Amino acid sequence: MAPPTTSMSVGADGVAVLTLSNPPVNALHPSVLEALFRNLQSAQADPAVRAIVITGAGSNFCAGFDINQFQQGGSNGGIDNDALNSAFVSLLEDGAKPSVAAIDGVALGGGCEVALACNGRLASVKASMGLPELQLGIIPGFGGTQRLPRVVGVTKGVEMILKSQPIRGGKQLLESGLVDAVVESGSDLLAQARRMAISIADGKAARNKSLFRTDRLEPYDQAVAVLDFARAQASKVGLQHPLLCLDAIQHGLEHGGLAGLKKEGESFVRASSLDTHKALVHIFFAQRATKKVTGITDKGLRPRTLKKIAVLGGGLMGSGIATACVLTGHRVIIKEINEKFMQGGLDRVKSNIMSRVKKGKMRKEVAEGALALLSGTTTYDEFRDVDMVIEAVIEDIGLKQKIFVDLEKACPRHAILSTNTSTIDIEVIGAKVPQAQDRIVGAHFFSPAHVMPLLEIVRSSKTSPQVLLDTIAFSSKIKKTPVVVGNCTGFAVNRVFFPYTQAACLLVDMGLDPYMVDKVIAGFGMPMGPFRLSDLVGADIGLHVGKNFLDSFPERCYPARIILLLNEHKRLGEKTGSGFYKFGPGRKAGPDPALADILRASREGADLMDVAKQLTAGMSSKDIAEFIMFPVVNEGCRVVAEGIVDKPADLDIASVMSMGFPAARGGLIFWADLCGAKYIADRLQSWANALRPKGLAGFFEPCDYLKASASSGTKLSAGVGAMSRL
């Protein structure tokens, strides 16, 4: 493969065409930028050149700055913003010869900023433009905070940047003002861009300089009101880099585009030094690395194509799984125990898909094509040519074992036999079909299965590498991020997070208000607090799952009486209209005074109030968050030490994509390293000591991996290999 660069050719028409080249998306590697500016200098100095066109090799303009540089070149990617922005102005925007961007495919991030610095922009019908930098914890650094609001207006520009929301399609780009013209055929793009460049050079078309435009800006008071509202919204998230971005935009409005570029550079440096940036870059790379699993993807095997998928069970989970499969072009057959249940499953899939049509996310003909891939059955007759089965029935060991006996008889020998169980040992599920153990794998989807992005792939000691590789590839095909995990109670995600609600219940039994605890955890960045989550899942489910962990890990569980009491009072959460919260119309949750009696009974049974004064007096929001999250970290360390995950970063991705652990904190283990292993171990030990008289020390006792990391100074993210070398 040719090295990243920008090439230049000068035609007989006097147009210098500069082509960004770094397959597959022409990312702005330092070599691309260096060659771009070198060629711009040459073109501006060459008397034979009348105008300049910037384009991208292949089917994309440029997807932005090369993100690898944030790992290799330091937190700011080795960028000298002032020097780069000066070059953009002097060579591209305000040079002697006009420039035109010919945009095909994506022009995102730095690619969009290159295009915005050009004097004219021409796009294909499939082009898209946007500034998604905030997703990496930084701000646009090549002039985007200044030029975009001047091209599309402050309101639209702020919305695009804060939401990392690109504009897709040539027509939409033209309507927004981002481009000056649209070409129907991509093959005509370069030719028309050359003509536009010559027209600007001849003075027949306007030469726009985005940095100095004011015609699209709202009146100052209105623009400031937009920025103030955006600040108020961004402040609720608790992140600094969106505010730095808004400061740069406002500075440019008040002091002009050139001063705004200077402020943007300062804000970029500050944003790139934040832990948020490091965390989000970590998530970016860790998500892509989950598909690389030692002993599976390094054996030279090739994944087989899975065309026909059978789903056993058409309930909410089964229908969600079937939806994900048909939406990605797989033939799917849903099996149920009778015609009524089967039709219910098919109807749920149809409802899932048609809701996308109603929301404008899918064309009706595409939806109809997906539904044409779906069928139902009440027998195993049509299983003779399936490539994979996903069992999604209730959590009943006997039922699942019987199903797998039937599957082994009905399916071809190459078929993968998977279970969506969230709690049961997959070797137990397949115990009655020993001849098929190498084909049995866990495929644990999270609800709703067609929406949630994670697929936990559970391997037993007998699952073959080929089956695991096939399932990893299948996960990608259905647009899920795969995380391969070991076979244990709760696997990775549910096991690691079992202390989450238990620690929260412990705080409540020591006198804290559950609604205040939820507010603190939501402020930490979780989608909802543990008690609101309990009401969403159902206290009955919580009791059942909790018993599994109590049976498996009795020495480190807190048997929360309040969950049992909620079940006894039939307060199961949303499904019954009340749980920790009371639910009104539209499932709106609010505090429920009737919970007071249950809280009182739980606290009396727990008998913890004598130690509560020592532990909860003056507890800050930070203390509460750590009391709940540090036991989760501790269990995560056990999962790493036991090899349940292939690498610690896999647990970061699993925690973010399943439980909604804030990506801006980098995932569970990354965040733990920011806190420091010694700090976490010391806090856990102090709580263990305080609760030892109550027999609850085990809930907090730091595990060996955490203690070893604390004493050696090794990062938890280094993994078992680093610890064993020490």
TORVO-368562 format. One record per residue: x, y, z of N, C-alpha, C in turn. Coordinates in pm, whole numbers, plus 50000, padded with zeros to 5 digits. Each point is the difference from the previous one (the first is absolute). Layout:
XYZXYZXYZ;...
% end
This chain:
500854988150000499155011950000500885012550000;499655009649915500785012449989499905007850131;501055007350036499965007750124499015011649990;499515004950113499065011450000500665012249938;499285007149915500585011849936498885008449939;500385011249942499125008049915500745002349870;499384995749891500655001349869499455012349928;500735004749899499555011749923500234997649851;499025003949921500154999949854499405012949946;500665005849899499535012649941499544997349858;498755003649971499444997549868500245011449904;499634997749875500155010349898499125012150027;498964998250081499115011150033500585008850110;501174996450051500625007950105499494997050139;499284989150016499484996050132500924989550060;500495002750119500804990450075499054991650086;499994987049977499154990950077500864993450107;499685002550125500704994150113499144988850057;500544987950004499234988350041500514994650132;499145000550101500324994250130499964984949986;501064993150042500064985649979500524992850125;499094993150065500344991750116498844990250019;499964989249918498874990750003499764994450141;498714996850033498855000449909499225013150002;500275008850098499165012050013500835012949995;501274998949958500865011749981500165008350127;500214993050113500205006950127501235009049991;499945011150073501075010049994501184995950088;500774990649950501274996350061500955012049986;500945001950092500945011249986500665000749863;500264988449939500605000049866499065005749896;498694997650017499015005549907499955015250014;499995004850124499955014450023501265006949949;501154993950028501265006049956500045001149848;499594989349932499995000249853498945009549946;498875001250071498945009349959500545014249998;500635004250108500475013850008501205002549909;500834989949983501145001449907499495002149858;498984992249963499455001449865499205012949984;499355004550107499305012849994500985011449977;501134999650070501025010249980500494999949855;500214988149947500484998649862498975005349901;498744996550023498935004349909499825015250005;500065005650120499835014550012501155007549933;501194993949998501175006749941500164997449850;499294990149947500174995949859499165009149910;500615007749911499235008949912499074992549904;500274987149978499144992249910498704995850068;499945001350131498804996050075499085012050019;498744998349960499005010750014499094997750120;499764987450035499084996850110500354986150054;499444996950115500334987650071498724992550033;500034986749983498914991250042500564989850098;499334998450112500364989850099498994988849992;500464987849991499094988549997500644988450076;499284989050009500514988350070500114988149906;500964991450026500154988049919498864990350028;499594992749898498954990150019498635006350017;499204994250088498605004150012499725009250119;501065005250065499815009150112500905012149987;499525011150051500825012150005501034998550112;499555000150126500914998450113499184998450127;500304989650077499244997250122500565007150122;501015008649982500505007750113501424996650037;500445005750111501374998050047500224985250034;501214995349977500364986050027500024997850151;498994992850050499824998550144501154992450064;500684991949923501174992850055501035009650057;500035012249949500995009750048499765004150145;498764998350047499735003350140500664989950095;500284988149948500744990250080501505001349978;500385003249877501435000149966500655013650019;499225010749983500575013550003499655007850123;499464993550104499605007150120498535003249998;499515005550110498565002250014499455009749897;500835009549951499515009349898500334995549859;500504987649985500294994649868501215006149934;500795007450076501175006649943499645011949912;498835005850024499505010849915500505013650050;500515008249909500295014150028498875008049935;498955002750079498795006049944500285013649936;500805008350065500255013449948500664999349862;501024991549986500704998949872499084994549891;499224989750036499094994149901498935009849957;499415006950096498935009349965500515011849920;501245004450028500595010649918500184995349855;500404987349985500194994549865498664998649928;498964995950072498674999149939499585013649944;500225010550079499595013349957500845004949882;501324999450014500885006149900500094992249870;499864986750006500194991949880498714995049937;498964998650080498774993849948498865010149988;499825008150103498845008850004500305013849940;501185005550031500295013849963501235001149911;500374989049935501155000349911499695007249870;501015001649917499825007449875499064992749905;499954986750011499184992149909498854993450076;498815000449944498834994550071500054984850009;499264994950098499964985550024498574995150003;499814987849954498684993550001500174985850055;499084995950087499994986450052499004991849920;500464988649947499144990649928499724988350093;498794999650056499714991050112499154988249955;500584988350010499274987549980500094992150130;498954992950037500044992350124500085009150120;500844996250099500025007350126501035011250000;499605011150062500925011050032499725003250146;500704993150090499725001150142501215005450074;499765006450114501095004950082500945008949921;501294996750004500995007849927499735000549851;499384989649946499645000049858498965010749969;499025001250089498985010549985500655013750012;500975001250092500665012950021500855004049879;500654990349936500725002949876499035005649896;498844993549986499015004549902499465013850033;499765002750131499485013050040500985011349972;501304996849999501015010249973500125003149851;499404991749915500045002649856499015011049963;500245006449886499155011149956498704995449935;499934987549963498784994349944499944985250033;498794994650005499834985850034498964993849909;500374988649944499134992649910499884985850055;498784994750006499814986850063499244990649909;500274987150019499194989749933498724998050081;499064992749943498724997950069500164991450125;501094992350010500194991250116500985005850102;500365012649984500965006250091499385002850136;500855000850103499575004150133501115008250064;499605009650082500965008950065499615002050146;501015000750086499725002250141501275000950081;499835004150127501125001550093499714991850125;500424987350002499694991250112501064999650110;500895010150005501154999450090499624998350147;498865005550041499634999050142499864985650046;499754990849906499914985950035501344994450048;501095007049970501324995850045500535009050112;499125008250056500405008250114500835012149963;500035003649873500715012049955499025009249930;500505010949942499165009049923500595001149861;499235004849903500595002249867501245008850013;501084996149933501275007050019500595006149875;499324998149885500505005749875499075011149950;499435007650094499165011449962498524997249998;499594988050036498584996449993499115008150091;500515004050117499165007950091499725013849944;500815004549908499835013449943499284999849866;500374990749914499445000349864498604994149993;499754988950072498684993749987498875009450040;500065006850116498905009350033499845011249898;501095004049933499905010749900499424995149868;500014987049980499474994349875498554995750016;499644994150115498634994950018499225007650106;500635009650067499355007150109500394994150134;499945008350103500414995650133499114988850052;498705001449982499064990050053500294986249942;500074998949869500244987249935501424995350028;500965009249998501384996150023500214994250139;499435006550101500124995050138499334986350013;498844998649938499304987150005500844988949937;500595002749884500804989949931501214996050083;500655009950064501224997050076499684992950130;499045005350077499704994150131499404986149989;499234997649895499394986849981500874990849916;501145005249952500854992349907499144994549887;499135008649949498974995849905500335004949860;500404991049910500315004449863498735002549919;500165007149892498915001649902500324990549886;499044991549967500214989549900499185003049875;500644998149885499315001549872500255013649937;500274999949871500315012349929498915010550009;498754995949987498895009550006499965007050135;500174992450106499955005750135501195009350023;501174996349946501175008650013499795013349929;499374999349883499735012349923499025009050075;498964993950055499005007850074500595006550123;500974993550062500595005550121500985011349972;500495000649875501015009849965501424994950009;500164987350037501344994450013500694998449865;499244997849894500594998949867499305009849906;500675002949889499475009749903499244993349886;500284987249977499334992849892500114985050025;499114992449936499964985550015500084993749861;500784989549990500174992749874499274986850011;499154997149905499214987750005500874987649983;500985000849912500864988649973501395002650058;500464990650084501325001650060501105000949897;499804993849884501035000249896500195014049941;498995008850016500105013749948500555009750104;500224995150122500355009050111501265008049973;501074993149962501275006949983499965009949884;499364996049891499925008949883499245012750034;498904998650073499215011850035500725008650103;500774993450089500775007550099501065008449931;500604994649896501015007549924499355012349935;498824998049944499325011349936499625010650103;499554995550120499665009650105501235007950042;501144993250013501235006750041500425010649898;499924996749871500365009649895499035011750000;498734997150022498995010550003500275010050113;500434994650117500345009050111501255008049965;500994993349940501255006749962499755011249899;499034998049910499675010049898499065010850053;499584998950126499115010050056498564998349959;499664988849938498624997649958499144994150111;500644994550101499294994650116500645005850125;499225001150104500475006250123501084991450066;501005006650057501034993150077499695002250149;499464989850062499625001150141501174996550091;500155007850103501014997450103499264998250132;499794987450034499104996750111500385006850129;501305001350028500455005550127499585014650018;499755006849890499705014350007498545003149965;499204989449980498595002349967499205004150122;499005008249978499065003650107498544998949955;499814997149870498645000449945499094989150055;500574988950050499164989250053499885000550154;500715009350063499955000950145498715006750047;499424994950106498865006450061500425013250064;499065008850030500355012150078500714996050129;500915008550046500884996450112499224995250123;498975007450040499244996350120499374986249984;499484997449880499394986949974501054989050003;501175002749943501084990149998500474996950141;500155010350083500434997950139498954992150077;498735002749974498934992550066500084985149964;500304997249874500174986049957501164993550075;501125007250012501164994650069499744998150148;499285009550063499694998750143499104987950025;499034998049912499124988350015500804987149982;500905000049901500824988249977500904997250120;500535010550062500834998250120499194993750113;498795004950017499154994650107499734985249978;499734996249875499754985949969501264991650017;501145005249950501254992650009500454998550145;499725009850084500424999550140499354988550075;498814996049956499294989150067500764986849986;500814998849895500744987749975501264999250087;500485011650046501155000150088501344998549929;500045003049870501254999049924500515013949965;501315001649996500595013149977500185003449852;500314989849917500405003449863498885006349916;498724996750020498985007449924499985014850036;500275003250127500025013950042501195007449940;501144993249991501165006049935499715003149853;499274991149936499625002049860499115012349985;499015001250088499085011349994500745013150029;500974999750090500805012050027500745004549875;500554990449926500735003449878499075006249896;498824994449987499025005549904499665014450037;499695002350128499605013450042501145010049985;501224995650031501155009149987500135004749855;499794990949907500075003849859498915009749960;498814998350055498905009149969500315014050052;500665000750113500255012950064501255007049948;500994992049957501295005949965500454997149857;499174992749924500344997149862500594986149982;499984995349875500394986349971501454996950033;500925009249973501414997450026500274998650150;499385008850078500144998950146499334987250049;498914996449933499314987650036500874987749977;500795000249891500914988849974501024998650113;500505011450050500974999750110499364993950124;498775004250030499284994750116499704985349981;499654996049878499744985949972501244991750030;501165004749959501244992650026500254998350147;499785010750079500184999150145499014990150061;498765000649955498964991150053500274985549961;500524998049878500344986449956501064993950091;501035007850031501074995050086499454996450137;499145008550054499404997150132499144987549995;499184998749895499134988349988500814987249986;501085000749922500794987949975500784995550124;500125008850100500704996250122499084993850105;498695000249973499024994950097499964984850001;499654994350115499814985550008498884995349907;499035008749976498884996449911500514996249862;500935007949948500564997049867500734986650001;500824997850102500724987450009499024988350009;498925002050078499024989350018499284996749870;499585010249927499234997649878500874994449888;501265004049994500914993949903500214985350035;500144997250130500134986050044498804991949956;498805005250021498784992949960499984997649849;500425009949923500014998849854500834987949958;501214998950052500884989149960499614986850066;499575000650126499634987650070498804993349935;499075007949949498834994249934500404992149876;500975005049928500454993049880500854987950033;500594999850120500884989050038499264988150058;498705001550030499274988650057499914988349902;500145002849871499914989549898501284991949990;501045004150070501274992750000500134992650133;499894986849993499974991850122501094989449991;500844999650101501104990550004499484985649991;500604992149911499614986049986498814997849909;499445010949946498844998849911500285006849867;500295012850006500185007749876501444999749952;500894993350074501404999449959500434986049955;499014991649966500314986249963499954997549849;499785010549922499964998449856498694994649946;498964999650084498694995149957499255011049926;499074996049915499155009649928498564998150046;499295010750030498604998550046499104994949888;499074991550037499004995149904498855010049994;499335000349886498855008949983498754993350056;499315007050086498764994950058498845006849929;499234992349925498935005749919498624998550062;499744988350060498684997550055500114998150151;499225008050073500045000050146498654995650053;500014990950095498764996050068500025005950140;498875005850040499865005750134498904992450073;500354994250113499014992750080499435009350106;498745003349985499345009150092499745013349932;498755004049996499635012549933499595010950096;500454999150126499705010450098500775012849970;500095008850099500675012749978501464998149958;500694990850066501404997849966500144993049865;499274989349980500104992649875499625008449879;498935007850014499585008549887501025011049975;500635005050107501045010149982501204994349926;500394987650036501114993349931499654997949852;498794995249976499564997749862500005013149921;499595010950064500005013149934501405003949957;500964998650092501395003449967500514991949882;499574987549992500494991149893499395003349864;498705002149994499385002849869500415013849949;500255009350092500435013449958501374999849934;500754989450022501344998949940500074989149894;498834996349946499984991349883500024985150026;499794995750124499974985650030498574994649987;499904987849949498714993250004499774995050143;498825002150053499724996750140498704992350010;500044989550081498794992750031499824999950151;498825004350046499685000150142499184987550032;500454992450099499234988350044499355003050134;498724996750007499265001350126499224987150027;499414999150118499334987650039498614998649939;499415011049953498694999149934499855011749903;498954999449920499785010149896499805013950059;499305000850112499725013050062501305006850042;500874992950069501265005750044500905003349881;499964991249899500815002449882499585012949931;498705001849983499515012249935500325012350083;499954998450131500375011150087501455004249980;500884990149984501415003049975500205007049867;499354995149895500105006349869499485014350003;498895002050072499425013550011500945009550072;500694995050101500935008750073501165004249910;500504990949918501075003549907499505010649902;498804997849948499435009749906499845013650066;499555000250124499845012650072501335007150020;501034992250034501335005850018500495006949874;499784993349887500515005249873499165011749950;498684998750010499145010849951500135012750084;500404998650126500235011950082501155008149943;500964993349938501115007049937499515007849877;499034994249930499425007049885499275012550047;499224998750108499245011450051500905011350048;501174996350051500955010250049500875005649889;499804995249876500785005049889501414994349991;500264989150074501334994050000500164989149895;498904996649932500054989349899498895002249898;500324997449875498985000949896499074987950008;498775001849960499014989350011500404987949918;500555002149881500364988749915501164992050060;500905006950071501094993050068499454991550114;499045005750073499384992650109499284987649949;499305001549889499294988649942500984989249955;501145004149948501024990449960500554992250119;500175006950114500484993350120498964990150052;498755004250001498934991250051499804987849911;500355001349873499874988649908500974988850037;501035003250078500984989950043499534992250123;498865003950055499534994450127498884989849979;500074989250076498924990249999499874993950139;498944992450020499764993950130499664985249986;500164992950111499704985650000499724995450142;499354988550009499774993850131500684986350008;500774996749897500704987149998501485002349966;500764989150003501415000849964500254996249854;498934998349922500154995049863500905008949915;499955013150023500765009349917501385003250056;500444992350098501315002250061501114992249929;499644992249899500994991249939501085007449922;499775013149970501015007449925500415013050070;499765000950131500405012250071501515000050025;500565011850007501435001550029500255003050148;498985005650064500155003550141498645000250066;499944995250124498795000850080500315008750122;499075009050031500135008150121498794996950088;500244992950108498924996650094499755011750093;498755004450008499655011650082498714997550077;499974988850072498814996750080500285003750146;499044997350088500145003850140501174992750066;500495005550111501184994750069499624987750082;499784988949931499634987350063500984989449949;500824994750090501064990849958499444987749929;498974993950058499424988049941499475002549861;499305011149983499445003449868501135002249899;501015007350037501105002849908500744987049963;500204991350096500684987349970499194991849900;498694999650018499154992549906500075006249861;499995013249993500085006849871501304996649928;501104999550074501284997249935500104985549954;499324991050068499934986249951499264999949866;498895007349994499225000749876500805006749888;500725010550035500785007349900501094991349940;500654992250085501094991549951499484990049896;498764995750016499414990649905499525006949873;499475012450015499325006549888500935008149910;501125004550052500875009249926501144992749931;500525005749892501174993949934501225000650092;500974991949973501144998650090500885012650004;499885008549899500825012250000499355011350079;498724998550035499255011050061500535003550139;500095012950026500385004950133498774999750088;500144994450120498894999250095500295009850112;499275011050002500305010450100498825002450092;500315005150118498975003250099500155014550043;498895006650020499985013950044499935001050152;500284989250071499915000550145500885011150058;499525006050107500795010450066500584995250132;499624987850043500424995450133500474985550005;499544991549909500224985650015501294995749930;500754991550067501224994149946499684993149867;500695004049891499654994549869500404985249988;500964995550080500324985749998498874991850063;499335005850097498834993350060498884999249898;499805010849925498945000149898500244989149897;501254997949963500314990049898500424986550055;499764997850129500514987750065499454987349938;498795000449943499384987849947500334997549853;500835008749943500454997949861501525001149996;500714991050066501465001050006500655000149863;499354993649901500574999549866499965013549929;499265009750057499875013149935500625011350082;500744996650105500535010450090500915009949928;500684995549896500915009249930499245010449917;498704997449977499195009449920499145009150088;500074998150131499145007650090500735012450049;499315011449991500595012850037498895008850059;500395008950088499045009850050499965012149909;498805004549966499815012349923499095008950083;500585007250095499225007750096499765014149949;498785002249951499575013349956499485007750122;499985013149987499445008550105498735006449947;499055002050087498675004549958499935015349993;499325005249896499424993149884501084995749900;499934987749957501094993749925500285006649865;499005006249940500225006449870500545014250016;500135004650125500495013550027501354999950071;500134991850103501225000050080501194995149917;501165006650011501104997549905500934988550035;499864993950120500974989950043499464985949979;500914990949962499704985750003501104993150081;499614994350112500924992750085500054985649950;501154996049947500184986649945500684991350105;499284989850048500474992150114500574986849950;501254997650034500644987549959500154990850120;499774987349976500294989950102501394994449973;500414990750081501314993749979500014991349876;498804997149946499914990949885499625007149869;499605012750005499595007149878501185001249905;499784996449873501105000049904500365014249957;501275002549968500415013249950499225004149874;499674990249913499265003349878498635005650033;499314993750094498675004750040500105014050060;500995002350081500185013350059500315010449893;500864996549906500335009249891498775003249917;499204989849970498775002049922499045009350074;499914998450132499075008050078500495014450011;501305001950009500565013549999499675007049868;500194992949890499705005749868498515002849986;499174990950050498555001949996499625012550079;500625001950115499725011750082500245012949922;501105000549929500295011949919498985001849889;499574988849940499025000849891498685006050049;499624996850123498735005250051500225013150078;501185006149979500325013250052500055000450152;500554989450058500264999650144501504999950023;500405005150114501404999050041500154987350082;500844990649956500154987350073501035001250112;499694993950114500984998250106499964985350040;501114992949979500084985850034500344998850148;499194992050072500174998750145500004985350038;500474997550122500014986450051498684996150062;499904987450035498764994050047499994999950154;499235009050059499885000550146498665006350034;499625000150125498735006150040499995014749960;499025003849918499895013949956500925003849887;500894990649959500975002749894500835012450037;500115010049915500825011750035499135011450053;499065004749919499275012250035499164998350126;499104990150001499124998550115500774996550126;501084992449985500794996750119500675012450056;500635007849914500745011750047499075010050067;498775001249950499095010150052499054994950108;500174987650047499074995850106500185008250128;501225005250033500095008250121499365013849985;499685004049878499505013649972498735003050080;498974991849982498765002250073500154996050146;500804989750027500174995750139500645011050084;501025006749948500645010850074499045011650022;499175002849898499005010650014498974996550108;499584987550003499064995650103500625000850139;501294997050008500715001050126500005014450051;500225009649911499945014150038498615003850051;498984995149932498635003050042499714993850136;500494987950023499804993650129500775007150111;500975008449961500705008250099499435014150009;498825002049937499275012450021499965009749885;500724997549890499995009549889498714998949920;499625011149941498795000749919500254993849863;499194990449956500264993449871499945009749882;499145010150009499885009449888501245008949991;500585003350115501245007750000501144991649944;500044987250036501044991149947499894999049848;498784998449950499814999449854500485012749932;499705011450063500425012849942501525000949993;500684995350102501475000350002500574991249889;499454988049984500534990749901499705004849858;498845006349981499725006049869500985011449973;500355007550105500995010649985501384994749970;500294988150047501274993449968500104997049851;498844998349936499984997649856499274987649957;499474992350096499224988249962498655004449943;499394992049911498715003949941498915001950104;500084992450108499055001250109500634993950124;499445003650116500524994650124499594985550020;500584993250101499714985850021498564997050036;499315009250067498624997350039499035002149885;500285010149918499185001849879500244988349904;501244995149995500314988449917499274987650051;499944998450131499284988650058498545000249959;499395011950001498605001149959499834997049852;500995003449919499934997249856500084985049974;500964993450066500204985649980498894992050067;499625004150119499004992850078500614993950125;499385002850116500534994750125499954984850004;499074994049926499924985349996501224994349927;500395006549891501204995849928501235002250088;500035011550068501125003050088500164989750110;498884995350054500044989950107500544986849945;499554996149881500424987549938501505000449967;500435010949935501415001149962500875001250125;499525007750098500765001650123500254986850071;499024991049993500174986950064501134992149935;500135001249868501094993149930501365004550053;500155013050021501275005150050500204996750147;498915000150075500094996350141500434985550015;499504991349911500404985950003501464998349957;500445007749902501354998449945501075007250082;499645011750052500995008250072499465004550135;499614990750088499355004050126500895008550089;501304998249989500925007150090500135014849965;499585004149880500155014049962498705006049943;498884995250047498725005749961499345007050119;499245010449969499145006150102498574996049968;499394991550082498624995449972499005011150029;499705007949900499175011950018498564996350034;499615002650122498644996750044498945008149928;500395012049958499005008749940499474994449868;500834992649927499534993849875498974989250031;500254992350105499034989850042498715006550045;500095010850075498815006950048499185005849885;500675005449901499275005249883499224988849932;500604988249990499304988649941498804996050085;500174999950131498904996250089498835009749989;500315012749975498955010149988499545001949855;500454991249911499625000449858500365013449935;501075006150048500515012549941501204996449913;499744995449879501054994549915500615010349906;499505012250003500555010349913499005004549896;500495003349882499145005349895498834990749968;500284986950003498974990349958498794999950092;500185004250126498865000350094499605014350037;500685009849945499665013950029500725005950119;500694991950075500765005250114501124990250036;501065005750052501144992350049500705009050100;501225004049969500615010850077499305013149966;499565001149877499295011849952498534996749976;499225010549986498614998549956499945005049856;499284992649915499985003149858498645005449957;500065011649934498795006249950499844997549852;499155007949935499794998549855501325001349924;500154991849897501225000349921501204994650076;499744991950103501054993950083500915010450064;499445011950028500785010450065500204996350147;501264999750042500344995750136500065011850094;499494997950121500065010250104500154993450136;500505007450100500134994550135498654995350053;500044989650081498774994350054500055000050152;499185008450066500005000350147499684986450062;499294991549925499624986850053501204990850017;501145003849943501204991850015500585000850141;499615010350076500615002550130499894988050094;498864993550002499824988650091500924988449962;500184997949871500894989249954501445003450035;500395012649983501355004150038500244997850149;498995003650079500144998450145500184985350037;499214991449940500094985650031501354994449956;500485004449884501294995249951501135004350092;499955012550044501065005150088499984993050136;498824997350051499914992950128500574985949987;499724993549891500504986549978501514999749979;500525010549936501445000549972500825002750125;499445008050093500675003050127501415005749977;500065010349918501295006149968500145014450050;498985005150064500005014250033501095003950099;500494990450080501055003350096501345002749930;500244993349886501245002849925499785010649892;498725003049974499705009549893500555013850030;499995004050128500485013450034501465001849959;500794989750019501415000749965500205000749849;499174992749925500214998749856499305010749918;498835004350040499195008749914499995014550043;500485003150118499995013950046500865008649906;499395010249945500725009049912500414994149867;499344989249959500344993749873499735009549883;501025002249919499845008449882499484991849883;499665006849891499594992949878501134991049951;501235004850010501164992049959500104987450086;499785001450131500064988450090498944989649964;498805004849972498894991049966500314992549870;500485007449900500324993649872501084989550018;501025003050080501084990450022499534988150082;499145002250098499484989050081499254989949913;499335005049896499234991249911500894994349889;500895008249943500754995649882501284992450033;500635002550114501254993150031499814984950021;498924995450064499774985450002499834994149860;499445007949908499884995649861501394998749938;500865009650026501394999349953500684987550056;499784997450129500614988550067499614986949931;498704998849967499544987949930500564999749858;500135011749938500625000749868501434995150003;500725003150109501384995350014500044984750011;499024994350068499944985350009499764993949861;499135006249924499704995149865501245000749912;500785010650013501265001249925500974989250045;500154998450132500984990550055499664985649963;498714997049991499584986449967500004997249851;500315010149920500024998049855498614998949939;498995005250068498634999749946499915008749875;500785010949998500125008149878501404998249942;500115001749870501294998149933501015010650041;499515012250022500865011150040499165010150078;500605007650092499235009350082499185010049919;500545004449885499275009849919498664994549951;499904986749984498724994049960498935002750105;500405000250127499065002850108499575014749997;500915008849958499635014049983498875001449898;500174993449886498995000849894498694993550046;500104988650066498794993250048499255008750099;500715006850089499335008250101499315012149936;500625005749897499435011749933498794996149917;500114989049925498974996649903498854991850057;500114995650124498904992450059499335007750113;500805004250097499455006850117499995015249984;500605005049893500025014449980501015007150087;501064992750045501075006850072500515011249910;500215012150056500305011549913501274998149917;499835000949869501144998649909501045010850027;499555011650046500925011050027500924996950117;499714989450075500914995450106500854988249953;499794995649876500884990049940499654985650030;498854997450062499684986350040500494997150140;499574988850055500194997150142501484999550041;500814992249929501404998050041500835012549969;499745006549889500715012449967499745010450108;498745001450039499655009650106500684996350132;500044987150029500664995550123501475004050000;500654999149886501405004249992500155015150021;499025007749954500035014450026499885002850149;499174992150069499865001650145501254995250073;500604989349948501184994150063499674987650079;500714989249974499714987350068500185001250151;501025007250044500245001250144498875007550069;499545010849937498895007750057498764991350012;499704992449895498814991350002500144989250106;501164993550005500224989350097499895005350144;500565011750024499955005850136498565003250041;499235005649908498625003350033499174987450025;500184990249914499284987350019500364993750135;501285000350032500444994050126499425007350121;499905013349989499445007650112498534996650020;499264998249891498594996050013499894985750052;500894991449954499994986250049500244999650151;500955007850047500305000250143498825005250080;499345010449949498885005950072498824990550009;499794991949898498834991149996500334985750042;501234997650042500394986650044499154995050118;499715008650098499154995150111498614995549956;499575004649884498684996149948500104988249904;501184994349984500174988649911499995003649853;500255012949968499915004549860501355004149943;501084996650067501325003949951500294994349863;499534987849974500284993349872499485007549880;498945008050019499445007649889501025010249947;500885004650089500945010649963501464995649993;500364988750055501404995950006500645000649861;501095007649984500665000649868500504986249958;499784996849872500464987049950501525000349979;500594988349980501464998949989500555008349884;499314999949886500485007549883500055014950031;498965005250065499965014150035501095003550101;500184991450100501025002650102501414999449939;500234990549912501314998949936500305012249915;498995004749928500185012049918500265012250088;499285000750112500185011350092501405000350058;500524988350035501324999550065501145001849900;499794995749876501075000749899499975012849918;498865007050003499865011849917499674997049856;499694987349970499644995949864498555003949970;499755004449879498645003449962499134987549991;498755001550039499054988749990499804996149854;500115009649910499804997349857501154992349938;501104998150076501154992649946499704985249984;499064994850080499614986149985500844990550083;499594987449996500654989750082501444997949959;500295001049870501364997849952501005009250065;499645012950010500905009750063500194996750147;498924996050067500084996850142500864987750023;499874990049913500784987750018501485002549974;500315009349907501405003449975500625006650122;499185007950071500505006150123500234989450107;
% end
